Amino acid sequence: MESNEISLPMPFFFDRRTTPSLQEVVDSLQGFDGIAKRFPKILSALLDAPIKSVTVDVNKIEIGSLYDDLVVKFGFGGQEQMDLFMKEMHEKFMNHKAVPFILFFALLIAGGIIAYNVVAPDEASSSAIINSNNTTIINMISADVGKDADAVREIIERAIPRSDSIKLAKDSYKIFSAFGDSNSLRFKDFDAYKLPKDVVDTLPSSLDFDSVQDLKDFEKVDVQIRAADLDSVKSGWAAKVPAVSEHRIKVKVADGVDVTKVQIGANVKADITVVYKSKESKLVPGYCVIRKIH
């Protein structure tokens, strides 16, 4: 059956004061394309209208401030599916024009949260600003689609499996890297929300993404603390985690974890996320992030 498409203009821009580099322009386009590829599964669940695919076309790029004039095309399996989606488009998109735009910001910030919680929990300065903006975005989607905020959050989280989370973080950081000296990132003719500079400033600025390949969560596993700086959770931590490796691995501690129960040489039960890196064509545990100590 021949595919049908609906086109939605989604031009966005950074209000930069300096001219972006070629790499920043490329990063902004690649980041948007990567994030948009997650639209079908989430919008299908939010609007009960099965979307088969999404593609992003570039109409034009303007440099000075950085303006990317993009068109997102949603593909459907046939006329019946397209008619159903058109009905939802009229009721949800055309009346408010919030869902696809806000969903982009939701996924963008989700990638930042992954980086904050997993890739560099010891480098972020504060999560309050991120959490506040994330809550605002979720509530806006909730109001537009008529689902409660918890249901919206669950739909988005289900669409980001662990196997995809590092890729989303990398896509988000391509967008952040193009932020430059902007005060905000926004969509043209959409004023309901803009990503402010303080959100980007809160996120870790320099991350070693290239070697990070996969994540795996472990719940209530034995963590044998071999080195720790109880005055700082940013450095000096190491442990043996038998469920992960026979070798000692570096430890990072997530924001808000109570480390008062930790004693060097002692064993604790903890929920952890192991970050795997590529080494000689194999995945090896690079470090673990302690999310909770029981």
C-alpha positions in Angstrom: 0.0 0.0 0.0 1.4 3.4 -0.9 2.5 5.6 2.0 0.7 8.8 2.8 2.4 11.9 4.4 1.4 14.9 6.4 3.9 17.8 6.5 4.3 20.0 9.6 6.6 23.0 9.4 8.9 23.1 12.5 11.4 25.9 11.9 13.5 26.6 15.0 16.3 29.1 15.9 18.9 30.0 18.4 19.0 33.7 19.2 22.8 33.7 19.0 24.9 36.9 19.0 27.8 35.2 17.3 28.0 33.3 14.0 27.9 29.6 14.5 30.6 27.3 13.1 29.9 24.8 10.3 30.1 22.0 12.9 27.5 23.7 15.1 25.1 24.0 12.1 25.6 20.3 11.2 25.2 19.3 14.9 21.9 21.2 15.1 20.5 19.4 12.1 21.7 16.0 13.1 20.4 16.4 16.6 17.0 17.5 15.5 16.8 14.6 13.0 17.8 12.1 15.7 15.3 13.4 18.2 12.5 13.6 15.6 12.9 9.9 14.7 11.4 9.1 18.2 8.2 11.0 17.4 6.2 8.2 15.7 6.0 5.9 18.7 5.2 8.6 21.2 2.7 10.6 19.1 1.0 7.3 18.1 0.5 6.6 21.9 -0.5 10.1 22.8 -3.0 10.6 19.9 -4.1 7.0 19.3 -3.2 7.4 15.6 -0.6 5.0 14.3 2.3 6.8 12.6 4.5 4.7 10.4 7.5 6.9 9.9 9.0 10.4 10.1 11.4 12.3 7.9 12.9 15.8 8.3 13.5 18.0 5.3 15.5 21.2 5.2 13.9 24.2 3.5 16.7 26.7 4.3 19.3 27.7 6.8 20.0 31.2 7.8 23.2 32.2 9.6 23.7 35.2 11.9 21.6 33.9 14.6 21.1 30.2 13.7 17.8 29.5 12.0 16.9 26.0 10.7 13.7 26.0 8.6 12.7 22.4 8.8 9.6 20.4 7.7 8.7 17.2 9.5 6.8 14.6 7.4 4.7 12.0 9.2 4.2 8.8 7.2 1.1 6.5 7.4 0.4 3.0 6.1 -2.7 4.0 4.2 -5.6 6.5 3.7 -7.6 5.2 6.7 -4.7 5.8 9.1 -4.0 9.2 7.6 -7.7 10.2 7.9 -7.7 9.2 11.6 -4.5 11.2 12.2 -5.9 14.2 10.3 -8.9 14.3 12.7 -6.5 14.3 15.7 -4.3 16.9 14.0 -7.2 19.2 13.6 -8.4 18.7 17.2 -5.0 18.6 18.9 -2.4 20.1 16.7 -4.1 22.8 14.7 -6.0 24.3 17.6 -3.1 24.5 20.0 0.0 23.5 17.9 1.7 22.4 21.1 2.3 18.6 21.0 5.0 18.0 18.4 6.9 21.2 19.4 6.7 20.5 23.2 7.5 16.8 22.6 10.7 17.9 20.9 11.7 19.8 24.0 10.6 16.9 26.3 13.0 14.6 24.4 15.7 17.2 24.3 15.7 17.6 28.1 15.3 13.8 28.6 18.6 13.4 26.8 20.1 16.0 29.1 18.7 14.2 32.2 20.3 11.0 31.0 23.7 12.8 30.8 23.1 14.4 34.2 22.1 11.2 36.0 24.3 8.6 34.2 27.1 10.0 32.1 28.3 12.8 34.4 26.4 12.9 37.7 29.5 14.4 39.4 29.7 17.3 37.0 26.2 18.8 37.1 25.6 21.8 39.3 21.9 21.5 40.0 18.9 19.4 38.9 16.2 21.8 40.2 16.1 23.9 37.0 16.0 20.8 34.8 13.3 19.2 36.8 11.2 22.4 36.8 11.4 22.8 33.0 10.7 19.1 32.5 7.5 19.3 34.7 6.3 22.3 32.8 6.7 20.5 29.5 5.0 17.3 30.6 2.1 19.4 32.0 1.7 21.2 28.7 1.6 17.9 26.7 -0.9 16.6 29.3 -3.2 19.6 28.8 -3.2 19.2 25.0 -3.8 15.5 24.6 -6.2 15.1 27.6 -4.0 12.5 29.4 -2.8 13.0 33.0 0.8 14.0 33.5 1.9 10.6 34.9 0.5 8.8 31.8 2.4 11.2 29.5 5.6 10.7 31.4 5.2 7.0 31.2 4.6 7.1 27.4 7.7 9.1 26.8 9.9 6.9 29.2 8.6 3.7 27.5 9.8 5.1 24.1 13.3 5.5 25.4 14.6 2.1 26.3 18.0 1.7 28.0 19.5 0.6 24.7 18.5 4.0 23.1 19.2 6.3 26.0 22.9 7.0 25.3 21.9 7.7 21.6 19.3 10.2 22.8 21.8 11.9 25.1 24.2 12.2 22.2 21.4 13.7 20.0 20.5 16.2 22.7 24.1 17.3 23.1 24.4 18.0 19.4 21.6 20.5 19.9 23.2 21.9 23.1 26.5 22.3 21.3 24.9 24.6 18.8 23.5 26.8 21.6 26.6 28.9 21.8 25.8 32.3 23.4 22.1 32.1 22.8 19.6 33.1 25.4 17.1 30.5 24.3 16.2 27.9 21.7 12.7 28.3 20.3 10.4 27.5 17.4 9.2 30.2 15.0 5.6 31.2 15.6 5.4 29.1 18.7 5.7 31.1 21.9 4.3 28.7 24.5 7.7 27.5 25.5 11.4 28.2 24.8 14.4 26.4 26.1 16.2 28.9 28.3 19.9 29.3 28.7 20.0 28.3 32.3 18.8 24.8 31.5 21.8 24.3 29.1 24.2 25.9 31.6 23.1 23.5 34.3 24.0 20.4 32.2 27.5 19.0 32.2 29.4 20.9 29.5 32.1 18.4 28.5 31.3 14.7 28.2 33.2 11.7 26.9 30.3 10.3 24.8 32.4 8.6 22.1 33.4 5.6 24.2 30.1 5.2 26.0 28.2 2.4 24.3 25.6 0.9 26.6 23.9 1.1 30.0 22.5 -1.6 32.3 20.6 -1.3 35.5 21.2 -3.5 38.6 19.0 -3.5 41.6 20.0 -4.2 45.2 23.4 -5.7 44.3 26.4 -6.0 46.5 28.8 -3.1 46.2 32.1 -3.5 48.0 33.4 0.0 48.6 37.2 0.0 48.2 37.8 3.8 48.1 35.6 6.8 48.9 35.8 10.4 49.7 32.9 11.1 52.0 33.5 14.8 51.8 32.9 14.7 48.0 31.0 12.5 45.7 32.8 13.9 42.7 36.0 11.9 42.9 38.0 9.2 44.6 35.3 6.5 44.6 35.9 2.9 43.6 34.3 -0.5 44.3 34.1 -4.1 43.4 30.7 -5.2 42.1 30.8 -9.0 41.8 27.6 -9.0 39.7 29.4 -6.8 37.1 33.1 -7.6 37.1 35.8 -9.3 39.1 37.9 -6.1 38.8 37.5 -2.9 40.8 35.6 -0.2 38.9 35.3 3.5 39.2 32.1 4.7 41.0 30.1 7.9 40.6 27.3 8.9 42.9 24.0 10.3 41.6 22.6 13.6 42.9 20.8 13.2 46.2 22.1 9.8 47.3 22.7 9.4 51.0 26.3 8.4 51.5 26.3 8.5 55.3 25.9 4.7 55.4 29.1 4.2 53.4 32.2 2.8 55.1 35.4 2.0 53.2 35.9 -1.8 53.1 32.2 -2.4 53.9 29.6 -4.0 51.6 26.4 -2.1 50.8 23.3 -3.0 48.9 22.7 -0.5 46.1 20.8 0.2 42.9 23.4 1.0 40.3 23.6 1.8 36.6 26.7 0.4 34.8 28.1 2.4 31.9 29.8 0.1 29.4 32.6 1.4 27.1 34.1 0.0 24.0 37.6 -1.4 24.4 39.3 -3.5 21.7 36.0 -4.2 20.1 34.5 -5.4 23.3 32.1 -3.8 25.8 33.6 -3.5 29.3 32.3 -1.8 32.4 33.7 1.7 32.5 32.1 2.8 35.8 28.9 2.5 37.8 26.6 5.1 39.1 25.1 4.5 42.5 21.5 5.6 42.3 20.3 4.4 45.7 21.9 2.9 48.8 19.5 0.5 50.8 
